[in-house]
């Protein structure tokens, strides 16, 4: 499908266990189907939970490296390369759109697993240029929401914007023995249902104010980095657009793979 004069969709992808990068399961099938159902992008801009910085940065190298930012996994996973090209021109354009803060170009980072582990299922030939935008860990949720909104014009230029994290993400409470099972603790399911309700209602204010939502949210979001990419995605939703939720399963008790398509 031609992306000229098309407003590209926006995606939040629950990336979960790094092993999803090399497995075929219902979640990776969901990533693949999401790509098949949208126009082919000219480039991708990804906001990943796994690139936290002091300040806001955009990768601007021609050939971003594949970062294996995890430990304790099979050797097979560390051998995976995702050699998608970068797009320094897009990085510079995105930098120019940002007024909420001072964005900087980065030539050291690359593509972390929050980015490549999902995109490789969507575009397995690694032939779509990819850049990443970092999460400034010193900023409040409303800052991230407003910053996401500043990227809106890129959607009309063939850029697919992806937020990658997990809505419910509490690694300390994961039942590792049951990690392969789709079950959630009561608090995880409570938080997940409330999050989805707010998402579908367009109630972004309550999601921005996630720290005021009670104990279930506090357990679901012990640290913010996996939740914040959702705010970038929601900020880009236009009034006439619809929302589809997919890969909506809990994993290991205290994680959810819930993903969101705005189109």
TORFI-585205 format. One line per 8 residues: number of its first residue (from 1); their letters; for each residue y, z, x of N, C-alpha, C. Coordinates in Angstrom, 3 decimals. Layout:
BEGIN
NUM) a) Y:Z:X:Y:Z:X:Y:Z:X ~ ...
//
This chain:
BEGIN
1) xxxxxxxx) -1.192:0.000:0.841:0.000:0.000:0.000:1.246:0.000:0.879 ~ 2.210:-0.836:0.516:3.454:-0.921:1.275:4.313:0.310:1.033 ~ 4.846:0.889:2.091:5.670:2.089:1.944:7.158:1.774:1.825 ~ 7.522:0.487:1.868:8.927:0.134:1.698:9.383:0.532:0.293 ~ 10.543:1.223:0.213:11.107:1.667:-1.065:10.190:2.629:-1.810 ~ 9.244:3.243:-1.102:8.341:4.223:-1.682:8.683:5.600:-1.143 ~ 8.720:6.582:-2.036:8.877:7.956:-1.597:7.494:8.496:-1.276 ~ 7.258:8.812:-0.024:5.945:9.296:0.373:5.652:10.657:-0.250
9) xxxxxxxx) 4.388:10.902:-0.576:3.994:12.233:-1.036:4.204:13.277:0.063 ~ 3.982:14.528:-0.277:4.031:15.633:0.669:2.760:16.449:0.468 ~ 2.218:16.984:1.550:0.952:17.716:1.475:1.046:19.086:2.128 ~ 0.459:20.078:1.467:0.107:21.323:2.147:-1.410:21.337:2.254 ~ -1.929:21.505:3.464:-3.368:21.490:3.685:-3.838:22.839:4.200 ~ -4.804:23.426:3.499:-5.449:24.627:3.992:-6.438:24.233:5.073 ~ -6.156:24.586:6.338:-6.997:24.046:7.410:-8.197:24.931:7.746 ~ -8.065:26.254:7.573:-9.223:27.119:7.732:-9.819:27.146:9.130
17) xxxxxxxx) -11.134:27.323:9.168:-11.909:27.437:10.400:-11.761:26.190:11.268 ~ -11.486:26.323:12.574:-11.406:25.139:13.443:-12.654:24.263:13.396 ~ -13.795:24.836:13.037:-15.024:24.058:12.962:-14.946:22.957:11.909 ~ -14.001:23.082:10.973:-13.808:22.007:10.004:-13.473:20.689:10.689 ~ -12.979:20.769:11.913:-12.625:19.550:12.650:-13.840:18.666:12.906 ~ -15.007:19.283:13.073:-16.197:18.494:13.434:-17.288:18.551:12.371 ~ -17.002:19.207:11.252:-17.989:19.297:10.184:-17.643:18.342:9.053 ~ -18.667:18.005:8.294:-18.470:17.272:7.044:-18.823:18.229:5.912
25) xxxxxxxx) -17.837:18.565:5.112:-18.055:19.481:4.002:-17.100:19.125:2.868 ~ -17.079:19.926:1.827:-16.241:19.595:0.680:-14.759:19.595:1.039 ~ -14.389:20.425:2.019:-12.984:20.487:2.402:-12.562:19.256:3.188 ~ -13.370:18.861:4.156:-13.013:17.669:4.930:-13.070:16.421:4.051 ~ -13.953:16.428:3.059:-13.981:15.321:2.097:-12.694:15.303:1.282 ~ -12.190:16.489:0.963:-10.918:16.578:0.247:-9.764:16.017:1.053 ~ -9.756:16.289:2.370:-8.713:15.720:3.227:-8.802:14.191:3.226 ~ -10.024:13.694:3.343:-10.230:12.239:3.388:-9.773:11.582:2.084
33) xxxxxxxx) -10.147:12.176:0.962:-9.775:11.608:-0.331:-8.265:11.659:-0.552 ~ -7.635:12.704:-0.044:-6.179:12.794:-0.175:-5.512:11.614:0.517 ~ -6.009:11.269:1.699:-5.439:10.133:2.442:-5.685:8.825:1.721 ~ -6.863:8.691:1.121:-7.198:7.449:0.418:-6.339:7.256:-0.824 ~ -5.849:8.347:-1.397:-5.121:8.261:-2.654:-3.617:8.133:-2.531 ~ -3.107:8.044:-1.309:-1.662:7.941:-1.112:-1.348:6.718:-0.259 ~ -0.086:6.273:-0.253:0.277:5.149:0.615:0.030:5.495:2.085 ~ -0.311:4.484:2.870:-0.519:4.719:4.294:0.827:4.996:4.968
41) xxxxxxxx) 0.948:6.114:5.667:2.240:6.442:6.281:2.515:5.628:7.537 ~ 3.793:5.485:7.830:4.199:4.895:9.104:4.100:5.934:10.224 ~ 4.381:7.177:9.873:4.289:8.297:10.807:4.026:9.569:10.023 ~ 3.631:10.614:10.744:3.378:11.926:10.145:4.240:12.962:10.852 ~ 4.853:13.841:10.074:5.513:15.028:10.611:4.752:16.228:10.080 ~ 4.214:17.038:10.977:3.371:18.171:10.594:4.030:19.490:11.000 ~ 4.074:20.416:10.048:4.501:21.786:10.325:3.244:22.644:10.296 ~ 2.806:23.102:11.457:1.551:23.830:11.596:1.787:25.320:11.803
49) xxxxxxxx) 0.903:26.123:11.230:0.957:27.573:11.423:0.796:27.971:12.881 ~ 0.275:27.066:13.694:-0.103:27.430:15.056:0.915:27.056:16.130 ~ 2.128:26.683:15.701:3.186:26.475:16.684:4.391:27.314:16.283 ~ 4.411:28.555:16.750:5.513:29.464:16.492:6.392:29.555:17.739 ~ 7.673:29.476:17.534:8.618:29.457:18.649:9.859:30.277:18.303 ~ 10.632:30.598:19.314:11.960:31.152:19.117:12.928:29.975:19.080 ~ 13.338:29.605:17.898:14.089:28.373:17.710:13.224:27.334:17.015 ~ 13.805:26.174:16.742:13.108:25.090:16.060:12.965:23.908:17.011
57) xxxxxxxx) 11.740:23.414:17.149:11.454:22.341:18.098:10.672:21.219:17.434 ~ 10.841:20.026:17.967:10.110:18.838:17.515:9.469:18.167:18.717 ~ 8.191:17.850:18.615:7.521:17.184:19.733:8.075:15.773:19.883 ~ 8.392:15.403:21.108:9.077:14.131:21.348:8.440:13.331:22.480 ~ 7.145:13.555:22.726:6.464:12.808:23.780:5.789:11.567:23.191 ~ 5.549:10.578:24.044:4.887:9.352:23.604:3.408:9.573:23.312 ~ 2.780:10.439:24.109:1.336:10.667:23.968:1.064:12.166:23.921 ~ 1.127:12.768:22.735:0.884:14.212:22.638:-0.563:14.563:22.974
65) xxxxxxxx) -0.736:15.653:23.720:-2.084:16.088:24.080:-2.746:16.795:22.909 ~ -4.063:16.826:22.906:-4.836:17.558:21.911:-5.008:18.985:22.414 ~ -4.459:19.951:21.689:-4.487:21.346:22.118:-5.655:22.067:21.442 ~ -6.479:22.706:22.247:-7.613:23.477:21.726:-7.227:24.954:21.757 ~ -6.438:25.350:20.781:-5.830:26.678:20.757:-6.684:27.663:19.956 ~ -7.894:27.913:20.474:-8.839:28.819:19.824:-9.881:29.216:20.858 ~ -10.664:30.206:20.546:-11.676:30.656:21.493:-12.973:31.029:20.791 ~ -14.067:30.964:21.539:-15.351:31.412:21.028:-16.114:30.420:20.176
73) xxxxxxxx) -15.774:29.147:20.284:-16.438:28.125:19.475:-17.352:27.265:20.345 ~ -18.232:26.467:19.724:-19.146:25.620:20.494:-18.410:24.624:21.382 ~ -19.023:24.286:22.495:-18.429:23.370:23.464:-18.043:22.040:22.828 ~ -18.822:21.621:21.845:-18.561:20.354:21.156:-17.140:20.285:20.608 ~ -16.643:21.411:20.113:-15.312:21.440:19.515:-14.220:21.232:20.568 ~ -14.447:21.752:21.770:-13.445:21.644:22.834:-13.391:20.235:23.428 ~ -14.390:19.451:23.141:-14.423:18.081:23.657:-13.700:17.096:22.738 ~ -13.365:17.550:21.544:-12.705:16.659:20.587:-11.305:16.308:21.076
81) xxxxxxxx) -11.022:15.023:21.062:-9.680:14.537:21.356:-9.158:13.767:20.150 ~ -7.880:13.942:19.870:-7.254:13.165:18.803:-6.033:12.470:19.408 ~ -6.243:11.275:19.949:-5.201:10.620:20.749:-4.168:9.832:19.944 ~ -3.689:10.415:18.864:-2.638:9.743:18.087:-1.376:9.624:18.938 ~ -0.658:8.528:18.825:0.606:8.412:19.552:1.655:9.348:18.972 ~ 2.657:9.665:19.774:3.808:10.390:19.270:4.839:9.419:18.724 ~ 5.991:9.931:18.379:7.070:9.089:17.873:8.406:9.754:18.251 ~ 8.850:9.563:19.499:10.100:10.194:19.946:11.308:9.810:19.087
89) xxxxxxxx) 11.295:8.588:18.570:12.420:8.148:17.725:12.475:8.963:16.440 ~ 11.299:9.219:15.836:11.252:10.037:14.626:11.684:11.467:14.933 ~ 11.249:11.999:16.065:11.648:13.351:16.451:13.166:13.459:16.558 ~ 13.784:12.450:17.175:15.242:12.458:17.315:15.928:12.339:15.960 ~ 15.355:11.503:15.077:15.940:11.357:13.739:15.834:12.665:12.956 ~ 14.664:13.311:13.027:14.489:14.582:12.331:15.443:15.640:12.872 ~ 15.613:15.654:14.188:16.564:16.589:14.794:17.951:16.386:14.219 ~ 18.330:15.131:14.037:19.653:14.829:13.523:19.851:15.232:12.069
97) xxxxxxxx) 18.761:15.382:11.327:18.855:15.789:9.923:19.055:17.287:9.765 ~ 18.683:18.032:10.782:18.695:19.490:10.687:20.101:20.036:10.912 ~ 20.631:20.710:9.904:21.924:21.373:10.032:21.788:22.884:9.888 ~ 20.651:23.330:9.368:20.430:24.765:9.110:20.352:25.551:10.412 ~ 19.996:24.862:11.487:19.867:25.490:12.796:20.046:24.402:13.844 ~ 19.907:24.759:15.102:19.944:23.766:16.167:18.507:23.436:16.553 ~ 18.064:22.237:16.250:16.718:21.799:16.609:16.741:21.200:18.008 ~ 15.641:21.370:18.723:15.523:20.850:20.082:14.272:19.981:20.193
105) xxxxxxxx) 14.324:19.026:21.120:13.168:18.171:21.372:12.279:18.812:22.432 ~ 10.966:18.685:22.261:9.986:19.317:23.141:9.044:18.259:23.704 ~ 8.749:18.361:24.985:7.813:17.421:25.612:6.623:18.136:26.251 ~ 6.382:19.381:25.862:5.296:20.167:26.453:4.149:20.461:25.494 ~ 4.418:20.593:24.225:3.416:21.124:23.295:2.272:20.135:23.053 ~ 2.389:19.277:22.084:1.302:18.355:21.732:0.908:18.532:20.283 ~ -0.397:18.392:19.985:-0.915:18.568:18.630:-1.900:19.733:18.643 ~ -1.567:20.820:17.948:-2.468:21.966:17.889:-3.510:21.758:16.789
113) xxxxxxxx) -4.478:22.674:16.722:-5.599:22.422:15.805:-5.197:22.513:14.336 ~ -4.107:23.229:14.039:-3.635:23.218:12.660:-3.236:21.828:12.210 ~ -2.851:21.018:13.173:-2.443:19.637:12.919:-3.625:18.672:13.022 ~ -4.221:18.569:14.211:-5.216:17.507:14.415:-6.535:17.745:13.687 ~ -6.901:18.995:13.434:-8.201:19.246:12.808:-8.267:18.738:11.381 ~ -7.110:18.606:10.713:-7.102:18.050:9.359:-6.748:16.558:9.371 ~ -5.781:16.181:10.213:-5.340:14.783:10.218:-6.451:13.853:10.702 ~ -7.337:14.346:11.565:-8.411:13.488:12.071:-9.368:13.058:10.967
121) xxxxxxxx) -9.466:13.826:9.892:-10.298:13.420:8.757:-9.560:12.415:7.865 ~ -8.253:12.503:7.871:-7.445:11.603:7.047:-7.285:10.238:7.701 ~ -7.036:10.260:9.002:-6.797:9.029:9.759:-7.647:9.081:11.031 ~ -8.959:8.857:10.885:-9.897:9.059:11.993:-9.679:8.138:13.184 ~ -8.983:7.034:12.999:-8.742:6.113:14.101:-7.552:6.539:14.966 ~ -6.910:7.625:14.604:-5.767:8.148:15.367:-4.706:7.082:15.611 ~ -4.470:6.262:14.591:-3.548:5.140:14.741:-2.238:5.323:13.973 ~ -1.999:6.532:13.468:-0.722:6.850:12.835:0.033:7.817:13.757
129) xxxxxxxx) 1.237:7.488:14.181:1.990:8.391:15.060:2.217:9.757:14.406 ~ 2.124:10.815:15.215:2.246:12.182:14.713:3.240:12.967:15.566 ~ 4.153:13.676:14.905:4.983:14.661:15.584:4.810:15.998:14.868 ~ 5.118:17.082:15.570:5.083:18.406:14.976:6.467:19.042:15.001 ~ 6.730:19.864:13.986:7.910:20.721:13.962:7.437:22.168:14.029 ~ 8.063:22.971:14.879:7.624:24.351:15.062:8.177:25.266:13.975 ~ 7.569:26.456:13.891:8.040:27.518:13.008:8.823:28.538:13.835 ~ 10.063:28.747:13.484:10.869:29.765:14.169:10.476:31.134:13.608
137) xxxxxxxx) 9.782:31.929:14.425:9.246:33.200:13.937:10.326:34.247:13.693 ~ 11.534:33.972:14.122:12.611:34.932:13.922:13.388:34.746:12.631 ~ 13.008:33.741:11.847:13.770:33.431:10.641:13.054:33.886:9.367 ~ 13.840:34.115:8.336:13.310:34.572:7.050:12.790:33.394:6.223 ~ 11.977:33.687:5.189:11.379:32.608:4.398:12.382:31.629:3.803 ~ 13.547:32.117:3.345:14.503:31.194:2.744:15.025:30.181:3.752 ~ 15.107:30.570:5.021:15.493:29.636:6.075:14.484:28.484:6.159 ~ 13.201:28.807:6.148:12.164:27.775:6.261:12.189:26.844:5.047
145) xxxxxxxx) 12.408:27.404:3.881:12.491:26.588:2.660:13.663:25.613:2.750 ~ 14.811:26.113:3.133:16.008:25.269:3.222:15.860:24.222:4.322 ~ 15.245:24.595:5.430:15.024:23.643:6.520:14.098:22.521:6.068 ~ 13.057:22.867:5.321:12.166:21.836:4.794:12.910:20.823:3.945 ~ 13.812:21.306:3.109:14.572:20.408:2.243:15.429:19.421:2.999 ~ 15.842:19.773:4.207:16.692:18.873:4.996:15.940:17.642:5.493 ~ 14.621:17.658:5.407:13.814:16.529:5.891:13.575:15.473:4.807 ~ 14.140:15.656:3.629:13.792:14.851:2.460:13.937:13.349:2.682
153) xxxxxxxx) 14.969:12.925:3.391:15.209:11.480:3.532:14.089:10.783:4.298 ~ 13.329:11.518:5.103:12.223:10.906:5.853:11.134:10.394:4.917 ~ 11.023:10.997:3.750:9.989:10.569:2.798:10.186:9.122:2.347 ~ 11.426:8.667:2.351:11.725:7.300:1.920:11.613:6.307:3.070 ~ 11.210:6.800:4.231:11.063:5.945:5.414:9.620:5.885:5.891 ~ 8.698:6.168:4.990:7.282:6.042:5.323:6.707:7.214:6.077 ~ 7.408:8.365:6.083:6.932:9.531:6.824:6.186:10.474:5.876 ~ 4.959:10.782:6.216:4.165:11.760:5.479:4.401:13.129:6.102
161) xxxxxxxx) 4.971:14.042:5.330:5.229:15.402:5.810:4.084:16.296:5.349 ~ 3.473:16.979:6.312:2.315:17.841:6.054:2.621:19.255:6.530 ~ 2.416:20.229:5.655:2.400:21.625:6.058:0.953:22.059:6.168 ~ 0.591:22.692:7.273:-0.800:23.084:7.503:-0.893:24.578:7.770 ~ -1.649:25.272:6.917:-1.821:26.716:7.066:-2.949:27.183:6.158 ~ -2.765:28.312:5.520:-3.674:28.807:4.482:-2.884:29.764:3.597 ~ -3.027:29.620:2.289:-2.264:30.478:1.388:-2.708:31.926:1.508 ~ -4.009:32.145:1.538:-4.561:33.475:1.787:-5.201:33.431:3.166
169) xxxxxxxx) -4.723:34.292:4.070:-5.201:34.215:5.457:-5.139:35.599:6.086 ~ -6.253:36.341:5.971:-6.342:37.661:6.572:-7.605:37.712:7.422 ~ -7.463:37.355:8.703:-8.627:37.264:9.586:-9.264:38.626:9.843 ~ -8.479:39.686:9.795:-9.030:41.013:10.058:-10.042:41.436:8.994 ~ -9.925:40.860:7.799:-10.796:41.272:6.705:-11.851:40.232:6.355 ~ -11.970:39.179:7.177:-12.991:38.159:6.933:-14.394:38.763:7.067 ~ -15.273:38.411:6.147:-16.685:38.762:6.271:-17.351:37.650:7.072 ~ -17.439:37.848:8.400:-17.907:36.785:9.286:-19.357:36.405:9.001
177) xxxxxxxx) -20.134:37.334:8.500:-21.528:37.024:8.182:-21.640:36.100:6.972 ~ -20.588:36.093:6.169:-20.603:35.267:4.950:-19.515:34.194:4.997 ~ -19.120:33.809:6.215:-18.019:32.867:6.369:-18.327:31.520:5.713 ~ -19.598:31.155:5.639:-19.958:29.885:5.027:-20.025:29.929:3.514 ~ -19.739:31.097:2.926:-19.833:31.248:1.472:-18.447:31.165:0.832 ~ -18.401:30.544:-0.322:-17.146:30.430:-1.060:-17.000:31.627:-2.001 ~ -16.522:32.727:-1.443:-16.247:33.900:-2.264:-14.966:34.545:-1.771 ~ -14.312:35.275:-2.681:-13.081:35.958:-2.315:-13.073:37.383:-2.813
185) xxxxxxxx) -12.467:38.280:-2.042:-12.275:39.651:-2.502:-11.317:39.643:-3.705 ~ -11.354:40.688:-4.479:-10.531:40.738:-5.694:-9.059:40.523:-5.389 ~ -8.556:41.168:-4.326:-7.141:41.020:-4.005:-6.806:39.595:-3.573 ~ -7.761:38.934:-2.882:-7.531:37.555:-2.446:-7.462:36.615:-3.646 ~ -8.363:36.827:-4.604:-8.359:35.984:-5.807:-7.119:36.250:-6.647 ~ -6.710:37.508:-6.722:-5.490:37.851:-7.474:-4.273:37.152:-6.871 ~ -4.149:37.255:-5.553:-3.008:36.624:-4.885:-3.066:35.110:-5.037 ~ -4.246:34.533:-4.880:-4.405:33.084:-4.977:-3.998:32.575:-6.350
193) xxxxxxxx) -4.447:33.255:-7.404:-4.120:32.809:-8.767:-2.622:32.902:-9.028 ~ -2.008:33.949:-8.527:-0.569:34.117:-8.727:0.207:33.056:-7.959 ~ -0.239:32.773:-6.725:0.414:31.726:-5.932:0.341:30.380:-6.645 ~ -0.840:30.036:-7.130:-1.011:28.743:-7.796:-0.175:28.669:-9.071 ~ -0.083:29.770:-9.779:0.747:29.804:-10.990:2.192:29.493:-10.646 ~ 2.713:30.145:-9.613:4.094:29.899:-9.205:4.282:28.459:-8.725 ~ 3.317:27.942:-7.971:3.401:26.570:-7.468:3.474:25.584:-8.623 ~ 2.584:25.727:-9.585:2.516:24.782:-10.703:3.716:24.916:-11.644
201) xxxxxxxx) 4.267:26.113:-11.741:5.450:26.335:-12.579:6.738:25.899:-11.895 ~ 6.660:25.641:-10.595:7.870:25.330:-9.841:8.714:26.557:-9.573 ~ 8.086:27.732:-9.595:8.790:28.986:-9.373:8.810:29.286:-7.872 ~ 9.659:28.565:-7.178:9.706:28.682:-5.721:10.329:30.007:-5.282 ~ 11.210:30.552:-6.092:11.893:31.790:-5.726:10.898:32.912:-5.467 ~ 9.890:33.036:-6.339:8.927:34.120:-6.176:8.042:33.902:-4.947 ~ 7.820:32.654:-4.589:7.030:32.363:-3.395:7.844:32.606:-2.122 ~ 9.127:32.294:-2.169:10.002:32.613:-1.045:10.051:34.138:-0.854
209) xxxxxxxx) 10.069:34.854:-1.975:10.111:36.316:-1.936:8.702:36.903:-1.969 ~ 7.815:36.346:-1.165:6.418:36.780:-1.218:6.229:38.229:-0.795 ~ 7.168:38.782:-0.058:7.060:40.176:0.362:7.387:41.161:-0.761 ~ 7.788:40.633:-1.909:8.105:41.494:-3.057:7.075:41.364:-4.168 ~ 5.920:40.800:-3.842:4.928:40.485:-4.869:3.789:41.503:-4.985 ~ 3.816:42.540:-4.180:2.822:43.587:-4.339:1.705:43.553:-3.316 ~ 0.751:44.477:-3.499:-0.281:44.717:-2.502:-1.175:43.510:-2.266 ~ -1.545:42.787:-3.323:-2.438:41.634:-3.149:-1.799:40.599:-2.224
217) xxxxxxxx) -0.511:40.338:-2.397:0.190:39.388:-1.526:0.285:39.931:-0.098 ~ 0.510:41.236:0.019:0.626:41.823:1.368:-0.686:41.688:2.130 ~ -1.812:41.836:1.438:-3.108:41.652:2.079:-3.386:40.180:2.363 ~ -2.953:39.320:1.455:-3.192:37.882:1.612:-2.344:37.278:2.715 ~ -1.164:37.860:2.957:-0.214:37.322:3.939:0.188:38.445:4.891 ~ -0.741:38.937:5.717:-0.388:40.022:6.635:0.655:39.600:7.662 ~ 0.610:38.339:8.074:1.659:37.715:8.873:1.987:36.383:8.213 ~ 3.207:35.905:8.412:3.725:34.832:7.553:3.360:33.420:7.983
225) xxxxxxxx) 2.888:33.224:9.225:2.855:31.871:9.787:1.967:30.890:9.017 ~ 0.894:31.369:8.390:0.030:30.440:7.658:0.569:30.121:6.262 ~ 1.458:30.966:5.762:2.044:30.754:4.441:3.314:29.910:4.491 ~ 4.107:30.067:5.547:5.412:29.409:5.612:5.366:27.888:5.494 ~ 4.338:27.191:6.046:4.325:25.733:5.874:4.351:25.288:4.410 ~ 3.830:26.126:3.498:3.907:25.799:2.068:5.350:25.676:1.618 ~ 6.237:26.528:2.136:7.630:26.520:1.689:8.329:25.227:2.067 ~ 7.988:24.653:3.213:8.539:23.353:3.598:8.141:22.281:2.581
233) xxxxxxxx) 6.895:22.329:2.165:6.370:21.338:1.219:7.032:21.485:-0.147 ~ 7.120:22.716:-0.637:7.713:22.933:-1.955:9.190:22.555:-1.981 ~ 9.882:22.768:-0.875:11.304:22.427:-0.808:11.537:20.930:-0.952 ~ 10.523:20.140:-0.648:10.643:18.677:-0.682:10.265:18.081:-2.029 ~ 9.798:18.904:-2.947:9.402:18.392:-4.267:10.633:18.001:-5.075 ~ 10.614:16.775:-5.586:11.681:16.324:-6.469:11.341:16.688:-7.917 ~ 12.354:16.749:-8.768:12.172:17.251:-10.140:11.138:16.472:-10.944 ~ 11.065:15.167:-10.719:10.169:14.337:-11.540:8.767:14.232:-10.954
241) xxxxxxxx) 8.497:14.931:-9.874:7.203:14.785:-9.220:6.177:15.771:-9.764 ~ 4.912:15.374:-9.623:3.814:16.212:-10.090:3.168:16.926:-8.910 ~ 2.375:17.935:-9.242:1.658:18.710:-8.229:0.177:18.707:-8.568 ~ -0.623:18.435:-7.568:-2.081:18.494:-7.706:-2.620:19.499:-6.701 ~ -3.494:20.372:-7.169:-4.136:21.350:-6.289:-5.572:20.914:-6.054 ~ -6.016:20.936:-4.790:-7.384:20.531:-4.462:-7.927:21.436:-3.356 ~ -9.204:21.279:-3.039:-9.879:22.149:-2.054:-9.676:23.622:-2.397 ~ -9.643:23.918:-3.675:-9.242:25.241:-4.140:-10.430:26.203:-4.157
249) xxxxxxxx) -10.817:26.656:-2.959:-11.953:27.567:-2.823:-11.621:28.705:-1.858 ~ -12.094:29.934:-2.176:-12.004:31.016:-1.200:-13.141:30.910:-0.198 ~ -12.925:31.443:0.983:-13.933:31.388:2.045:-13.982:32.745:2.750 ~ -15.183:33.267:2.937:-15.353:34.467:3.742:-14.647:35.703:3.222 ~ -14.286:35.704:1.943:-13.674:36.869:1.328:-12.169:36.903:1.383 ~ -11.580:36.553:2.535:-10.144:36.780:2.722:-9.374:35.549:3.188 ~ -9.934:34.360:2.924:-9.256:33.099:3.213:-9.342:32.207:1.980 ~ -8.356:31.328:1.807:-8.493:30.256:0.821:-8.160:28.924:1.472
257) xxxxxxx) -8.847:27.884:1.012:-8.623:26.530:1.531:-7.712:25.709:0.624 ~ -7.136:26.347:-0.361:-6.303:25.686:-1.349:-5.275:24.762:-0.711 ~ -5.246:23.539:-1.205:-4.323:22.516:-0.702:-3.500:21.958:-1.848 ~ -2.344:21.397:-1.526:-1.386:20.975:-2.550:-0.867:19.585:-2.221 ~ -0.879:18.714:-3.225:-0.318:17.366:-3.103:0.870:17.245:-4.033 ~ 2.019:16.897:-3.468:3.236:16.621:-4.237:3.449:15.120:-4.236 ~ 3.528:14.510:-5.426:3.709:13.055:-5.483:4.385:12.647:-6.793
//
